[in-house]
Amino acid sequence: MRPDAVRADRFKSVRDAAGAWQKAGVIPAEARARIAALYPDDRRRLHWALALLAGAATFAGATALVVSIMLGVSPRNDAVAGVFFVAFAVAFTYATELQTGRLRRANAGAELATAILAPCMATIAVLVAIDAAETGAICAVAAVGFAAGAFRWGFATLATLSSIFTLLALSRAPMGRLWWIAACLVAIGWAVPRARLERIAPAHRRCLRVVFAAALLGLYLAVHYDGVREGTLELGVGDSAWVAGSAILVVSAVVTALLPVVLLAFGIQRRDKVALAIGALLTGVSLGTWRYHLGWPPTWVTLTLGGLACFVAAILVRRFLDRAPEREWCGITADPLFDDPAHAAALRVAALATTLGHAPQATADRPFQAGGGISGGGGADGQFRP
Protein backbone atom coordinates (compact mmCIF):
# COMPACT_ATOMS: atom_id res chain seq x y z
CA MET A 1 0.00 0.00 0.00
CA ARG A 2 1.01 3.61 -0.47
CA PRO A 3 2.55 5.15 2.68
CA ASP A 4 0.03 7.99 2.68
CA ALA A 5 -2.84 5.51 2.36
CA VAL A 6 -1.47 3.47 5.28
CA ARG A 7 -1.16 6.64 7.35
CA ALA A 8 -4.74 7.67 6.55
CA ASP A 9 -5.96 4.16 7.35
CA ARG A 10 -4.22 4.18 10.74
CA PHE A 11 -5.63 7.61 11.52
CA LYS A 12 -9.11 6.36 10.70
CA SER A 13 -8.61 3.42 13.06
CA VAL A 14 -7.68 5.86 15.84
CA ARG A 15 -10.79 7.97 15.18
CA ASP A 16 -13.01 4.90 15.05
CA ALA A 17 -11.48 3.66 18.29
CA ALA A 18 -12.10 7.02 19.91
CA GLY A 19 -15.73 6.83 18.83
CA ALA A 20 -15.97 3.37 20.41
CA TRP A 21 -14.42 4.71 23.61
CA GLN A 22 -16.93 7.54 23.76
CA LYS A 23 -19.83 5.18 23.04
CA ALA A 24 -18.67 2.94 25.89
CA GLY A 25 -18.47 5.95 28.22
CA VAL A 26 -14.69 5.80 28.70
CA ILE A 27 -13.87 9.24 27.33
CA PRO A 28 -15.98 12.40 26.99
CA ALA A 29 -16.90 14.11 23.75
CA GLU A 30 -14.16 16.71 24.29
CA ALA A 31 -11.48 14.01 24.33
CA ARG A 32 -12.87 12.48 21.17
CA ALA A 33 -12.84 15.89 19.47
CA ARG A 34 -9.23 16.39 20.51
CA ILE A 35 -8.26 12.98 19.12
CA ALA A 36 -10.03 13.80 15.85
CA ALA A 37 -8.04 17.04 15.65
CA LEU A 38 -4.75 15.23 16.28
CA TYR A 39 -5.57 12.53 13.72
CA PRO A 40 -7.42 14.35 10.93
CA ASP A 41 -9.03 12.70 7.93
CA ASP A 42 -7.49 13.82 4.64
CA ARG A 43 -9.55 11.40 2.51
CA ARG A 44 -12.73 11.96 0.56
CA ARG A 45 -15.28 9.44 1.82
CA LEU A 46 -18.91 8.73 1.03
CA HIS A 47 -21.72 7.15 2.99
CA TRP A 48 -21.85 3.41 2.32
CA ALA A 49 -25.06 3.71 0.27
CA LEU A 50 -23.60 6.43 -1.94
CA ALA A 51 -20.33 4.52 -2.21
CA LEU A 52 -22.23 1.41 -3.32
CA LEU A 53 -24.12 3.42 -5.91
CA ALA A 54 -20.98 5.13 -7.17
CA GLY A 55 -19.09 1.84 -7.34
CA ALA A 56 -21.88 0.08 -9.23
CA ALA A 57 -22.20 2.97 -11.68
CA THR A 58 -18.45 3.10 -12.27
CA PHE A 59 -18.20 -0.65 -12.76
CA ALA A 60 -21.14 -0.76 -15.16
CA GLY A 61 -19.98 2.29 -17.10
CA ALA A 62 -16.41 1.08 -17.42
CA THR A 63 -17.51 -2.40 -18.47
CA ALA A 64 -19.84 -0.95 -21.10
CA LEU A 65 -16.98 1.21 -22.37
CA VAL A 66 -14.67 -1.79 -22.72
CA VAL A 67 -17.32 -3.83 -24.51
CA SER A 68 -18.15 -1.00 -26.89
CA ILE A 69 -14.47 -0.43 -27.73
CA MET A 70 -13.85 -4.11 -28.38
CA LEU A 71 -16.97 -4.38 -30.55
CA GLY A 72 -16.02 -1.24 -32.45
CA VAL A 73 -12.43 -2.27 -33.03
CA SER A 74 -13.20 -5.95 -33.71
CA PRO A 75 -9.60 -7.24 -33.44
CA ARG A 76 -8.87 -9.87 -36.07
CA ASN A 77 -6.51 -12.00 -33.97
CA ASP A 78 -5.83 -12.82 -30.35
CA ALA A 79 -2.60 -10.81 -30.24
CA VAL A 80 -4.37 -7.54 -30.99
CA ALA A 81 -7.13 -8.36 -28.52
CA GLY A 82 -4.52 -9.13 -25.87
CA VAL A 83 -2.88 -5.75 -26.43
CA PHE A 84 -6.21 -4.01 -25.92
CA PHE A 85 -6.89 -5.87 -22.68
CA VAL A 86 -3.39 -5.06 -21.42
CA ALA A 87 -4.11 -1.40 -22.16
CA PHE A 88 -7.40 -1.64 -20.27
CA ALA A 89 -5.64 -3.25 -17.29
CA VAL A 90 -3.03 -0.49 -17.23
CA ALA A 91 -5.71 2.18 -17.51
CA PHE A 92 -7.76 0.80 -14.63
CA THR A 93 -4.63 0.34 -12.52
CA TYR A 94 -3.66 3.96 -13.14
CA ALA A 95 -7.18 5.10 -12.34
CA THR A 96 -7.08 3.25 -9.02
CA GLU A 97 -3.65 4.66 -8.17
CA LEU A 98 -4.85 8.15 -9.07
CA GLN A 99 -7.92 7.89 -6.86
CA THR A 100 -6.16 6.40 -3.86
CA GLY A 101 -3.18 8.72 -4.27
CA ARG A 102 -3.52 12.22 -5.65
CA LEU A 103 -7.31 12.42 -5.38
CA ARG A 104 -7.23 10.93 -1.84
CA ARG A 105 -10.39 8.89 -2.20
CA ALA A 106 -11.30 6.17 0.29
CA ASN A 107 -14.56 4.28 0.76
CA ALA A 108 -15.97 6.19 -2.18
CA GLY A 109 -16.90 3.21 -4.37
CA ALA A 110 -15.31 4.24 -7.66
CA GLU A 111 -11.77 3.30 -6.62
CA LEU A 112 -12.94 -0.19 -5.65
CA ALA A 113 -14.69 -0.61 -9.00
CA THR A 114 -11.56 0.23 -10.98
CA ALA A 115 -9.50 -1.95 -8.61
CA ILE A 116 -11.73 -4.92 -9.46
CA LEU A 117 -11.64 -4.22 -13.19
CA ALA A 118 -7.84 -4.00 -13.34
CA PRO A 119 -7.16 -7.67 -12.43
CA CYS A 120 -10.15 -8.73 -14.52
CA MET A 121 -8.64 -7.13 -17.62
CA ALA A 122 -5.20 -8.49 -16.75
CA THR A 123 -6.63 -11.99 -16.37
CA ILE A 124 -8.28 -11.83 -19.77
CA ALA A 125 -5.06 -10.52 -21.33
CA VAL A 126 -3.01 -13.38 -19.86
CA LEU A 127 -5.54 -16.00 -20.92
CA VAL A 128 -5.61 -14.62 -24.46
CA ALA A 129 -1.81 -14.59 -24.58
CA ILE A 130 -1.41 -18.22 -23.42
CA ASP A 131 -4.52 -19.36 -25.31
CA ALA A 132 -5.96 -21.10 -22.24
CA ALA A 133 -9.66 -21.81 -21.76
CA GLU A 134 -9.54 -24.28 -18.88
CA THR A 135 -11.46 -23.38 -15.75
CA GLY A 136 -8.49 -24.13 -13.52
CA ALA A 137 -6.18 -21.82 -15.44
CA ILE A 138 -8.72 -19.01 -15.50
CA CYS A 139 -9.29 -19.26 -11.74
CA ALA A 140 -5.55 -19.45 -11.00
CA VAL A 141 -4.72 -16.34 -13.02
CA ALA A 142 -7.65 -14.45 -11.50
CA ALA A 143 -6.58 -15.47 -7.98
CA VAL A 144 -3.08 -14.08 -8.53
CA GLY A 145 -4.43 -10.83 -9.99
CA PHE A 146 -6.89 -10.19 -7.17
CA ALA A 147 -4.25 -11.09 -4.56
CA ALA A 148 -1.88 -8.53 -6.07
CA GLY A 149 -4.63 -5.91 -5.99
CA ALA A 150 -5.46 -6.69 -2.35
CA PHE A 151 -1.79 -6.37 -1.40
CA ARG A 152 -1.35 -3.07 -3.25
CA TRP A 153 -4.61 -1.32 -2.34
CA GLY A 154 -5.79 -3.16 0.75
CA PHE A 155 -9.34 -3.86 -0.41
CA ALA A 156 -10.94 -6.73 1.49
CA THR A 157 -13.22 -7.36 -1.51
CA LEU A 158 -10.20 -8.25 -3.63
CA ALA A 159 -8.94 -10.57 -0.89
CA THR A 160 -12.33 -12.28 -0.89
CA LEU A 161 -12.28 -12.78 -4.64
CA SER A 162 -8.70 -14.05 -4.53
CA SER A 163 -9.63 -16.61 -1.86
CA ILE A 164 -12.62 -17.84 -3.85
CA PHE A 165 -10.71 -18.19 -7.11
CA THR A 166 -7.81 -19.91 -5.33
CA LEU A 167 -10.10 -22.61 -3.96
CA LEU A 168 -11.84 -23.01 -7.30
CA ALA A 169 -8.50 -23.42 -9.05
CA LEU A 170 -7.41 -26.08 -6.56
CA SER A 171 -10.67 -27.98 -6.99
CA ARG A 172 -9.85 -28.50 -10.67
CA ALA A 173 -6.58 -30.27 -9.90
CA PRO A 174 -6.27 -34.05 -9.38
CA MET A 175 -7.18 -34.90 -5.79
CA GLY A 176 -8.50 -31.37 -5.66
CA ARG A 177 -10.40 -31.86 -2.40
CA LEU A 178 -7.18 -32.65 -0.56
CA TRP A 179 -5.46 -29.60 -2.07
CA TRP A 180 -8.51 -27.53 -1.09
CA ILE A 181 -8.34 -28.73 2.54
CA ALA A 182 -4.58 -28.23 2.71
CA ALA A 183 -4.87 -24.67 1.35
CA CYS A 184 -7.56 -23.82 3.93
CA LEU A 185 -5.44 -25.14 6.78
CA VAL A 186 -2.40 -23.21 5.57
CA ALA A 187 -4.45 -20.03 5.18
CA ILE A 188 -5.84 -20.38 8.71
CA GLY A 189 -2.40 -20.92 10.19
CA TRP A 190 -0.99 -18.01 8.20
CA ALA A 191 -3.76 -15.45 8.78
CA VAL A 192 -4.57 -15.99 12.47
CA PRO A 193 -1.27 -14.82 14.02
CA ARG A 194 -0.91 -11.92 11.58
CA ALA A 195 -4.41 -10.49 11.75
CA ARG A 196 -3.61 -8.65 15.00
CA LEU A 197 -0.05 -7.53 14.35
CA GLU A 198 0.20 -3.79 14.92
CA ARG A 199 2.97 -3.38 12.33
CA ILE A 200 0.58 -4.51 9.57
CA ALA A 201 -1.66 -1.85 8.07
CA PRO A 202 -5.30 -1.97 9.22
CA ALA A 203 -6.48 -2.57 5.64
CA HIS A 204 -4.20 -5.59 5.33
CA ARG A 205 -5.41 -6.89 8.68
CA ARG A 206 -8.96 -6.71 7.34
CA CYS A 207 -7.83 -8.68 4.29
CA LEU A 208 -6.32 -11.31 6.57
CA ARG A 209 -9.57 -11.63 8.50
CA VAL A 210 -11.42 -12.10 5.22
CA VAL A 211 -8.95 -14.81 4.18
CA PHE A 212 -9.42 -16.45 7.58
CA ALA A 213 -13.22 -16.44 7.21
CA ALA A 214 -13.02 -17.80 3.64
CA ALA A 215 -10.67 -20.56 4.79
CA LEU A 216 -13.02 -21.60 7.61
CA LEU A 217 -16.00 -21.75 5.29
CA GLY A 218 -13.99 -23.51 2.60
CA LEU A 219 -12.73 -26.10 5.06
CA TYR A 220 -16.26 -26.89 6.22
CA LEU A 221 -17.47 -27.10 2.63
CA ALA A 222 -14.70 -29.56 1.76
CA VAL A 223 -15.37 -31.89 4.70
CA HIS A 224 -19.18 -31.63 4.80
CA TYR A 225 -20.86 -35.01 4.65
CA ASP A 226 -23.21 -34.25 1.74
CA GLY A 227 -20.41 -32.64 -0.29
CA VAL A 228 -18.17 -35.66 0.19
CA ARG A 229 -20.95 -38.15 -0.57
CA GLU A 230 -22.04 -36.35 -3.74
CA GLY A 231 -18.53 -35.44 -4.86
CA THR A 232 -19.48 -31.77 -5.28
CA LEU A 233 -15.94 -30.46 -5.58
CA GLU A 234 -15.04 -33.13 -8.11
CA LEU A 235 -17.82 -32.26 -10.57
CA GLY A 236 -16.39 -31.98 -14.06
CA VAL A 237 -13.06 -33.53 -13.03
CA GLY A 238 -14.11 -37.16 -12.75
CA ASP A 239 -11.96 -37.73 -9.70
CA SER A 240 -14.61 -38.56 -7.10
CA ALA A 241 -14.16 -42.33 -6.80
CA TRP A 242 -11.70 -42.07 -3.93
CA VAL A 243 -14.16 -40.12 -1.72
CA ALA A 244 -16.97 -42.65 -2.06
CA GLY A 245 -15.57 -45.12 0.46
CA SER A 246 -17.53 -45.84 3.59
CA ALA A 247 -14.58 -45.03 5.88
CA ILE A 248 -14.18 -41.58 4.36
CA LEU A 249 -17.91 -40.94 4.69
CA VAL A 250 -17.79 -41.87 8.38
CA VAL A 251 -14.86 -39.52 8.94
CA SER A 252 -16.70 -36.79 7.04
CA ALA A 253 -19.81 -37.23 9.19
CA VAL A 254 -17.77 -36.97 12.38
CA VAL A 255 -15.88 -33.89 11.18
CA THR A 256 -19.12 -32.26 10.02
CA ALA A 257 -20.45 -32.60 13.56
CA LEU A 258 -17.28 -31.61 15.41
CA LEU A 259 -15.82 -28.79 13.29
CA PRO A 260 -18.41 -26.15 14.36
CA VAL A 261 -17.78 -27.02 18.02
CA VAL A 262 -14.03 -26.66 17.48
CA LEU A 263 -14.55 -23.26 15.84
CA LEU A 264 -16.72 -22.08 18.73
CA ALA A 265 -14.10 -23.21 21.25
CA PHE A 266 -11.37 -21.52 19.21
CA GLY A 267 -13.38 -18.30 19.03
CA ILE A 268 -13.95 -18.28 22.77
CA GLN A 269 -10.31 -19.00 23.53
CA ARG A 270 -9.01 -16.36 21.09
CA ARG A 271 -11.87 -13.84 21.62
CA ASP A 272 -12.30 -13.98 17.85
CA LYS A 273 -15.66 -12.73 16.60
CA VAL A 274 -15.13 -14.17 13.11
CA ALA A 275 -14.60 -17.68 14.45
CA LEU A 276 -17.53 -17.34 16.85
CA ALA A 277 -19.91 -16.12 14.15
CA ILE A 278 -18.88 -18.78 11.62
CA GLY A 279 -18.92 -21.47 14.30
CA ALA A 280 -22.46 -20.54 15.29
CA LEU A 281 -23.55 -20.47 11.64
CA LEU A 282 -22.00 -23.86 10.88
CA THR A 283 -23.54 -25.33 14.03
CA GLY A 284 -26.94 -24.56 12.57
CA VAL A 285 -25.93 -26.04 9.22
CA SER A 286 -24.70 -29.25 10.88
CA LEU A 287 -27.90 -29.57 12.89
CA GLY A 288 -29.89 -29.05 9.70
CA THR A 289 -27.84 -31.76 7.98
CA TRP A 290 -28.50 -34.15 10.85
CA ARG A 291 -32.22 -33.42 10.73
CA TYR A 292 -32.29 -33.87 6.92
CA HIS A 293 -30.75 -37.33 7.01
CA LEU A 294 -32.58 -38.63 10.07
CA GLY A 295 -35.95 -37.10 9.14
CA TRP A 296 -36.65 -36.32 12.79
CA PRO A 297 -37.74 -34.16 14.50
CA PRO A 298 -40.08 -32.14 12.27
CA THR A 299 -38.75 -28.91 10.85
CA TRP A 300 -40.88 -26.66 13.05
CA VAL A 301 -39.74 -28.54 16.15
CA THR A 302 -36.11 -28.24 15.09
CA LEU A 303 -36.38 -24.50 14.51
CA THR A 304 -38.29 -23.93 17.74
CA LEU A 305 -35.88 -25.94 19.85
CA GLY A 306 -32.91 -24.29 18.18
CA GLY A 307 -34.24 -20.82 18.92
CA LEU A 308 -35.03 -21.72 22.53
CA ALA A 309 -31.59 -23.25 22.97
CA CYS A 310 -29.89 -20.08 21.74
CA PHE A 311 -32.08 -17.92 23.99
CA VAL A 312 -31.46 -20.04 27.08
CA ALA A 313 -27.73 -20.30 26.35
CA ALA A 314 -27.46 -16.51 26.06
CA ILE A 315 -29.23 -16.02 29.42
CA LEU A 316 -27.11 -18.65 31.17
CA VAL A 317 -23.86 -17.23 29.83
CA ARG A 318 -24.88 -13.71 30.84
CA ARG A 319 -25.79 -14.78 34.36
CA PHE A 320 -22.59 -16.78 34.70
CA LEU A 321 -20.50 -13.76 33.72
CA ASP A 322 -22.51 -11.44 35.99
CA ARG A 323 -21.79 -13.69 38.97
CA ALA A 324 -18.11 -14.15 38.17
CA PRO A 325 -15.53 -12.17 40.19
CA GLU A 326 -15.39 -8.63 38.78
CA ARG A 327 -17.91 -9.78 36.14
CA GLU A 328 -15.11 -11.48 34.19
CA TRP A 329 -14.06 -15.05 33.40
CA CYS A 330 -10.83 -15.79 31.57
CA GLY A 331 -10.87 -12.34 30.01
CA ILE A 332 -14.50 -12.67 28.85
CA THR A 333 -16.97 -10.16 30.27
CA ALA A 334 -20.63 -9.32 29.83
CA ASP A 335 -19.92 -5.59 30.02
CA PRO A 336 -20.07 -3.60 26.77
CA LEU A 337 -16.64 -3.32 25.26
CA PHE A 338 -15.30 -1.73 22.12
CA ASP A 339 -16.21 -2.49 18.54
CA ASP A 340 -13.17 -4.46 17.42
CA PRO A 341 -10.21 -6.01 19.27
CA ALA A 342 -8.06 -4.95 16.32
CA HIS A 343 -8.50 -1.39 17.60
CA ALA A 344 -6.35 -2.17 20.64
CA ALA A 345 -3.25 -0.40 19.34
CA ALA A 346 -5.29 2.55 18.12
CA LEU A 347 -6.97 2.82 21.51
CA ARG A 348 -3.63 3.09 23.27
CA VAL A 349 -2.57 5.85 20.91
CA ALA A 350 -5.90 7.61 21.40
CA ALA A 351 -5.60 7.44 25.18
CA LEU A 352 -2.13 8.94 25.01
CA ALA A 353 -3.26 11.62 22.55
CA THR A 354 -5.77 13.02 25.04
CA THR A 355 -2.92 13.91 27.40
CA LEU A 356 -0.83 15.75 24.82
CA GLY A 357 -0.66 19.45 24.18
CA HIS A 358 -1.44 20.76 27.68
CA ALA A 359 0.84 23.74 28.18
CA PRO A 360 1.94 24.56 31.76
CA GLN A 361 -0.06 27.28 33.46
CA ALA A 362 1.61 30.66 33.43
CA THR A 363 2.31 32.17 36.86
CA ALA A 364 1.26 35.66 37.75
CA ASP A 365 3.90 38.37 37.71
CA ARG A 366 2.67 40.06 40.88
CA PRO A 367 4.26 38.89 44.16
CA PHE A 368 2.39 37.09 46.90
CA GLN A 369 0.38 39.36 49.24
CA ALA A 370 -1.03 38.17 52.51
CA GLY A 371 -4.12 39.57 54.16
CA GLY A 372 -6.97 37.28 53.14
CA GLY A 373 -9.83 37.79 50.74
CA ILE A 374 -12.90 39.97 50.72
CA SER A 375 -15.46 37.28 51.52
CA GLY A 376 -14.40 36.03 54.92
CA GLY A 377 -11.35 34.34 56.40
CA GLY A 378 -8.35 35.66 58.21
CA GLY A 379 -7.71 39.30 57.27
CA ALA A 380 -10.90 39.73 55.23
CA ASP A 381 -11.97 43.32 54.88
CA GLY A 382 -15.48 42.84 53.57
CA GLN A 383 -18.78 41.18 54.30
CA PHE A 384 -19.57 37.61 53.43
CA ARG A 385 -21.26 37.23 50.05
CA PRO A 386 -22.96 33.95 49.15
N, C-alpha and C positions, 0 to 999 in steps of 0.2 A: 504494500500500500504506500501511497505518497505520504511523506512525513507530515505535511500539513493536514492531510485527511486523518491520519492517526491522532494528531494533536486535537483536532476538532472532535473526534470520536471520544477521546478520553475526557475532554471538557464536558461533553454531553453526559457521559456517565457520572461525572461529579455532580452536575446539575440535577440529573434524575435521582441520584442518591440523596441529595439535599431535599428534594421534594418528598422522597420516602421518609426521611427523618422528620420533616415537618408534619407529614400525615400521621406518623406514629406518635407525635407529641414530644419528640426528643429536642428539637430546636424550635425557636420561634420564627415568625415570618421575617423578622429583621435579619436574623442570621442567614436565612435562605437567600434573602435579597443581596446580602453581602457576598455570599458564595457565588451567586449568579454574576455579580459585578467582577469578581476576581477571575471567573472562568466564563468569559462571554462566548456567545454563539456567533460565529462569523459565517455560518452557512445559511443558504436559502432553503427553507423547509416548507412543506405543505401538509395540511391535514391529511390523514390517511385516505379519506374518501376522495379528496381532490388528487392526491398522488396516484391512487388507483386509476382514476379517470384519465389523468395525464399519461400514465404509463400505457394504458390500453390504447389510447389514441395514438401515441407515438409508435407503438409496436404495429398497430394496424396500418398506419400511414406509411411507415417505412417498408413494411412488407409489400404493400400495394405498389410502392415506388419500385422496389426491386423486381417484382413480377412484370410491371409494365415496361421497364427497361429491357428485361430479358426477352419479352415478347416482341418489343419493337426492334431490337437488334437481331434476334434470331440467329445466334452463332451457329455456324455450319459444322463445327467440330468441337470435340470435348476440350481441346486445348484453349480455344478462345473462350469458351464458357468458364473454364477454370480461372482464366485471367480476370474475368468479370467478377467472379465470386471472391477472388483474392482482393480485388479493389473494394468490393462491398465490405469485406471483413476489416480491411484497413480503415475505411471510412467510419464504420461504426465504432471501431476501437478508438479512433481519434475523437469522435464525438463524445464517447464516454470519458476519455481523459480530459477533454475540454470542460465538460460539465462538472466533473469532480475536482478539477484543478482551478483553472482561471475563473470559471463562473461560480465556483463554490456552492454547488448544488448537493443536497443530501436529503434523502427521503422525499424526493420530489417526483418520482415516478419515471420521468423521461430518461434519466441516466440508467436506471435499471433496465428499461426496455432496450436501449442501445447496447447495454452490456450483455443481454441475452442474445441479441441478434449477431453480435460480433463472433462468438464461437459457433453459432449456427452457420453463418456464411463460411467460416474457416473449415468447418466440418464438411460442408458440401464441396468446397474447393479441393480438399484433400481426397475425398472419395472420387471426384471426377479425375483427379490427377493419377490415382492408382487404379482407376477403373474397377472399384470394388462395389458390389451390391449386396454383400452378405450382411445379415442383421448384426452378427457379432462384430464385424469390422466397423459398421456404422456406429454402434453403441460405444465401442472402444474409443474411436476418434472423438465422439461427442463428449465422453467422460473426461478425456484429457483437456479438451477445450474449455469446458465449464469449470474444471478444477483450476486451470490457469486463470480464468476470470475471477473465481472466488479468491484466489491468493492475491491477485493484483488489486481488486476493488473491494473485497471484503463483503460481498453480497451473500447472505445466507441462502437466497433463492438459487444462486449458481451452485452453491455447495450441495443443495438438495438435488438439483438436476444431475450433478456429477455423481452423486451416490447412486441414484436410480440407474443411470446409464452404465455405471460400473458393474452393478449386480446383473443387469440384463446382459451385458457382454460376457460375464462369467458363466451365465446360465447356458450360453450357446456352445461352450467348450465341452469336450468329453469329460464325463464325471462332473458336470457343471454344478450339481448340487453340493458336492464336497468343496469345490472351489468357492462357491457362494458362502457356505458356512465358515470356511477358513477366512475369507475376506471380512466377514462380519465380526469374527472374533478378533482379528488383527485391528480392525477399525475401533472396536470398543477399547481394547488395550491401549491404543495409540491416543484416542481422543480424551478418555477420562482423566488422566493425570495432567493434560495440557489445557483443559477447558477452564481451569481456574488460575493459571499462571499469570501473575501481574505483568510480566514483561511482554506478554502477547497482547496485541491490540484488541480492544473490546469487540470489534467487528470480526476478527479472526476467532475469538472465543465463541462468538455466536455461531460461526460456521462449524466449529468443532462440536458444539452441542447439537447442531442439526445432523452432522455425520453420526454422532452417537445415537440419536433417536432413529435415524434411518437404519443403522446397523442392528439395533434391538428389534425393530419391526422386521427387517430382512431375516434375521436369525430365526424369529418365531415362524415366519412364513416358510422357511426352508425345512423346519423340523415338524411343522404341524401335521397331524395324523392324516387328515383328508388330502393335503397336498402331496404327502409321500405316497399314499395309497393310489391316488389318481395319476401320479407322475406329472404334476402341473408344470414344474420347472423344466421338464424334459420334453415338453410338447414341441414337435418340429425337429427334434434332434434324434429321436429314436434310440435313446440311451436310458430307458426307464426300467429295463429288465432287472437290474441289480437292486432296485429299491422295492421290488415286489415281494421279497422274502418275508416270511412270517416273523422272524427274529427282528428284522429292521422295523416292521410295523409295531411290534411290541415296544421296542425302544422309543419309537416316535410317539406312541400313545403316552408313555411315561413322561417323556420330555415335554409334551404338550401340556400335561397336567402340572408339572413341577416348575417349568420356566417362569410363568407369571409370579409364582411364590418367591422364586429366587430374585426376580427383579424387584419385587416389593421389599424384600429383606435388604437388598443392596441399596435401594433408595432410602430406606430408613437409616441404614448404617452410614451412608454418605451424605444424608440430608439433600438428596438430589431430586428435585421436582420432576425432571424429565423421566427418570427411572420410575418414580412413584406413579406418575400419570400413565405411562405406558404399561406398567405392571398391573394397575387397576383395570385398564382397558382390556388387556389380554386375559385377565382373570375372567372377565365377562365372556370373552370369546371362547375360552376353554370350557366354561360352564355351558355355554350354548352348544358347543360341539358334543359334550357329554349328553346333554338332553336330546340332541338330534339323533344320536346313535342308539340310545337306550329307549327313546320314545316315552319317557316318563321323567318327571311329572308333566302335566299339561303346561302349555306355554304360559297361560295366565298365572298358574301357580308358581312357575319358575320366576317370572318377572316380579310377582308380588313378594315372594320370599327373598329374592335378590335385593329389592328395594328396602325391605324391612331389615335385612342383614346389614346393609350399608348404613342405615339410619341408627340402628342399635350400636354398631361398631363405632360410629362417630361419637355417640353419647358416652360410651364406655371409655374411649380413649380420652375424651375431654375431661371426664371426671377423674380418671387416673392421673392425668397431668395436673389437674387442679389440686389434688391431694398430695402430690409429690412434694418433697422439700423444696422450698423456693419456687414452686410451680414448674419444676424442670426435672427431666429424667434423661440422662445421657446426652445432654445438650439439646433435647427436644422440649419445647415449651408450647403451651396453649396460648400464650400472650401474642398479640399482633406484632409481627416483626417487619422487616423491610421487604421490598418487592423481590429482590434477587440476591442470592448469596454472592454472585459475581461482582456486586457493587462493594464488596468489603474494602478493597483498596481505595476506591473512590470515597467511601465514607470516612476513612481515616484522613484522607487529604482534606475533605470538606470540614471535618472537625477541627483540624489544625488551621484551616483558612479563616475560621471565625475568630481566631485569636490574633490574627495578624493585623498590622496597620494601626494599632492603638498607640498614639504618640503620648509621651509622658506629659503630665499636667504641668503647665508653667506656674512657677511660684510668683507671688506678688512681690513687687519691688519695695513696698513700704515695710518698715521694720515692725517687729511685734510690739504691741501696746497693751499693757494690762489695764484693768479697770472695769471689766465686765461689759455686759450688753445693756440694751435699753429696755428689755422686757423681763427684768428680774434676774436674780443671782447676785453674787458678791460684787459690789461696786456699781450696781445698776443705778442709773440716774433718771429713770422714767417709771411710768406705771405699767403694770402688767396688761398685755393686750392679747386676748385669745386669738 
